[in-house]
Amino acid sequence: MPSFPIDNAPEALDMDSFWKVSDSFGHLAKSCRFVVRINAPGAVVGQINSFEGYNTFRDLTYLCEATEFPGRSFNNVDLRYYGPNFKLPYQTNYDDINMTFLCRNGSFEREIFDDWLETINPTSTFDFEYRDTYSSEITLFQMTDFEDEFGSEIPAASYEFTLYDAFPILINPQPVTWADDQFQRLTVTFTFSKWRRKNKDEIKDTQVGSLYPQTGPIRRD
């Protein structure tokens, strides 16, 4: 018992109340319920189309085993007028994210990203191309199971992020060993300029001062 009275002590901390809260929007979200869609730049697609009969970028949606939903942070400056210091933000930061893909025997997945990096910086000249040539959009979905009229669970997207001006900056080394026979995996690090949420965030048109919902790759570089 506390040594002093608590007038606003929290109530209803029993398990029934917890389950009622956690199930109020279906169920708790699961980290395994996600989908990744990579819209490849045309310069890269032109090379990948040499794999006749394969839609390799579509296949990456199924082969992406793990990734991260993007974060956001601020650079801050410490100020003090009188009393304690306080922080004021002055710049938004978007950290890089990693994606891990399962690899098939044809090594298509490795070749996709090797070709993408080659498009960015051809090893014949080591001259970097313009960003619009090799950047793309990547969309990540948080999936949730809903029950249909027959009681069967069906997947549906509950949250959506679109990464703009995205491209790979690192193909991580792939360890190989005779000690096991696990599936080969490929981890790729992507950078991007910004992300927005579908039907949530708005872009301001700086020329006419109007607001409109974000529906496509509208750039303000």
Phi and psi in degrees as a GROMACS rama.xvg file:
@    title "Ramachandran Plot"
@    xaxis  label "Phi"
@    yaxis  label "Psi"
@TYPE xy
-69.2521  154.686  PRO-2
-83.9058  1.97052  SER-3
-144.352  152.803  PHE-4
-72.6281  140.919  PRO-5
-113.227  109.687  ILE-6
-75.4483  -31.8444  ASP-7
-114.622  39.7439  ASN-8
-60.8211  137.622  ALA-9
-64.6689  146.698  PRO-10
-121.869  176.178  GLU-11
55.0021  53.0351  ALA-12
-100.912  23.0801  LEU-13
-83.3649  167.306  ASP-14
-66.4483  -33.2311  MET-15
-61.641  -39.7905  ASP-16
-67.7059  -37.7797  SER-17
-62.5998  -46.4824  PHE-18
-64.7342  -34.3584  TRP-19
-64.0088  -40.9134  LYS-20
-68.9469  -46.4371  VAL-21
-67.694  -26.5348  SER-22
-97.7294  5.16626  ASP-23
-67.9277  -22.0936  SER-24
-121.334  40.1348  PHE-25
103.918  -97.3538  GLY-26
-144.947  175.815  HIS-27
-66.1997  140.735  LEU-28
-67.7265  143.001  ALA-29
-107.24  138.298  LYS-30
-68.4931  -16.2668  SER-31
-86.107  -4.4768  CYS-32
-96.3744  87.684  ARG-33
-150.747  158.961  PHE-34
-140.45  139.676  VAL-35
-118.342  134.814  VAL-36
-128.916  119.274  ARG-37
-104.615  117.191  ILE-38
-93.2536  100.825  ASN-39
-73.7962  147.494  ALA-40
-66.6821  151.297  PRO-41
-59.3807  -35.8981  GLY-42
-62.9391  -32.8471  ALA-43
-81.3677  -39.8229  VAL-44
-59.1824  -37.3455  VAL-45
-59.392  -33.7945  GLY-46
-79.1195  -39.7757  GLN-47
-69.4554  -27.0563  ILE-48
-63.7043  -9.07278  ASN-49
-66.9339  -17.2076  SER-50
-82.7482  88.2551  PHE-51
-62.6853  131.396  GLU-52
88.9847  -1.29701  GLY-53
-117.772  131.794  TYR-54
-102.328  83.1531  ASN-55
-69.4259  -34.0049  THR-56
-71.2063  -33.5329  PHE-57
-64.873  -39.458  ARG-58
-61.3114  -30.2727  ASP-59
-61.8821  -26.1313  LEU-60
-59.6938  -39.1712  THR-61
-81.4081  -28.1312  TYR-62
-92.3432  -8.36571  LEU-63
-74.0244  105.81  CYS-64
-83.2838  -31.1625  GLU-65
-154.484  146.563  ALA-66
-156.851  -166.239  THR-67
-135.831  138.275  GLU-68
-74.493  141.119  PHE-69
-68.5581  149.591  PRO-70
-106.003  -179.323  GLY-71
-154.092  140.148  ARG-72
-144.458  169.679  SER-73
-119.001  141.578  PHE-74
-80.4692  135.571  ASN-75
-124.421  152.586  ASN-76
-114.916  137.393  VAL-77
-83.7867  128.636  ASP-78
-125.727  157.071  LEU-79
-153.119  121.207  ARG-80
-99.0102  -49.7896  TYR-81
-162.294  132.355  TYR-82
89.2458  -151.051  GLY-83
-66.2517  156.987  PRO-84
-66.682  156.422  ASN-85
-142.856  161.64  PHE-86
-107.494  144.948  LYS-87
-127.793  128.904  LEU-88
-77.0075  146.848  PRO-89
-134.642  -6.45964  TYR-90
-157.917  141.309  GLN-91
-91.9563  139.546  THR-92
-118.671  138.911  ASN-93
-119.888  115.298  TYR-94
-78.998  153.02  ASP-95
-64.7859  156.319  ASP-96
-125.008  158.552  ILE-97
-111.135  146.22  ASN-98
-130.685  135.5  MET-99
-113.255  127.965  THR-100
-116.948  141.408  PHE-101
-75.1214  140.901  LEU-102
-108.152  138.628  CYS-103
-97.1821  170.368  ARG-104
-61.2415  -29.3077  ASN-105
-75.1554  -3.99468  GLY-106
59.2881  25.3028  SER-107
-61.3372  -39.4813  PHE-108
-63.5877  -44.1668  GLU-109
-65.0736  -40.0713  ARG-110
-67.2429  -35.2467  GLU-111
-55.2581  -51.7419  ILE-112
-78.9383  -28.9216  PHE-113
-62.1077  -43.1525  ASP-114
-65.1861  -37.1782  ASP-115
-64.3205  -45.8744  TRP-116
-65.8661  -33.9335  LEU-117
-66.2996  -33.8051  GLU-118
-65.5513  -38.9449  THR-119
-67.6562  -43.5071  ILE-120
-143.802  85.8858  ASN-121
-59.5022  132.343  PRO-122
-72.8253  -9.2692  THR-123
-73.9048  -27.192  SER-124
-128.729  -25.2465  THR-125
59.6765  26.5737  PHE-126
-92.5856  130.607  ASP-127
-79.517  138.174  PHE-128
-80.5284  169.133  GLU-129
-68.6507  146.437  TYR-130
-59.9249  -37.2351  ARG-131
-61.9034  -19.9497  ASP-132
-73.3051  -34.9987  THR-133
-120.548  -4.77163  TYR-134
-85.644  161.772  SER-135
-152.498  -178.178  SER-136
-106.687  140.982  GLU-137
-125.824  131.336  ILE-138
-114.814  133.341  THR-139
-120.292  135.561  LEU-140
-119  133.878  PHE-141
-89.0214  120.98  GLN-142
-100.862  146.632  MET-143
-133.282  143.89  THR-144
-88.9709  125.354  ASP-145
-118.279  151.052  PHE-146
-91.0197  134.487  GLU-147
-83.0669  -173.76  ASP-148
-65.5349  -17.4623  GLU-149
-98.3344  4.33818  PHE-150
86.7002  4.0552  GLY-151
-88.0054  141.429  SER-152
-80.8191  132.037  GLU-153
-126.367  140.973  ILE-154
-76.2355  144.908  PRO-155
-148.289  147.478  ALA-156
-80.4559  127.014  ALA-157
-107.234  -16.3764  SER-158
-153.482  145.326  TYR-159
-141.792  129.228  GLU-160
-113.765  138.326  PHE-161
-118.162  123.32  THR-162
-94.1969  130.068  LEU-163
-105.286  146.369  TYR-164
56.8702  43.4202  ASP-165
-89.6812  144.563  ALA-166
-162.722  156.228  PHE-167
-76.3639  140.666  PRO-168
-119.175  -8.34331  ILE-169
-154.78  124.106  LEU-170
-99.8596  110.922  ILE-171
-69.8612  147.036  ASN-172
-56.6542  144.581  PRO-173
-103.579  109.944  GLN-174
-70.7982  139.805  PRO-175
-131.129  148.549  VAL-176
-157.97  151.117  THR-177
-83.9153  -0.296255  TRP-178
-79.6645  -16.6222  ALA-179
-150.064  173.289  ASP-180
-125.558  42.5263  ASP-181
-70.6127  161.785  GLN-182
-64.3855  143.181  PHE-183
-75.6407  138.172  GLN-184
-127.34  154.384  ARG-185
-130.944  122.874  LEU-186
-107.467  125.981  THR-187
-122.029  136.047  VAL-188
-99.9754  128.935  THR-189
-113.023  143.093  PHE-190
-114.049  162.824  THR-191
-160.82  162.786  PHE-192
-87.0458  -34.0008  SER-193
-166.9  165.284  LYS-194
-134.096  154.267  TRP-195
-139.655  158.112  ARG-196
-99.8122  138.946  ARG-197
-66.416  133.492  LYS-198
59.5775  17.5899  ASN-199
-119.187  -51.6973  LYS-200
-95.7811  150.313  ASP-201
-120.953  153.3  GLU-202
-111.088  135.231  ILE-203
-92.8114  126.326  LYS-204
-76.7467  108.05  ASP-205
-71.0584  -14.9107  THR-206
-82.9797  -40.0204  GLN-207
-112.291  -7.38845  VAL-208
74.9363  17.6377  GLY-209
-97.3915  160.112  SER-210
-111.666  140.419  LEU-211
-148.555  150.608  TYR-212
-63.6512  148.959  PRO-213
-75.6972  116.827  GLN-214
-126.507  -7.10871  THR-215
-164.066  -176.686  GLY-216
-76.5947  72.7576  PRO-217
-93.0827  118.747  ILE-218
-106.265  145.177  ARG-219
-130.149  58.5242  ARG-220
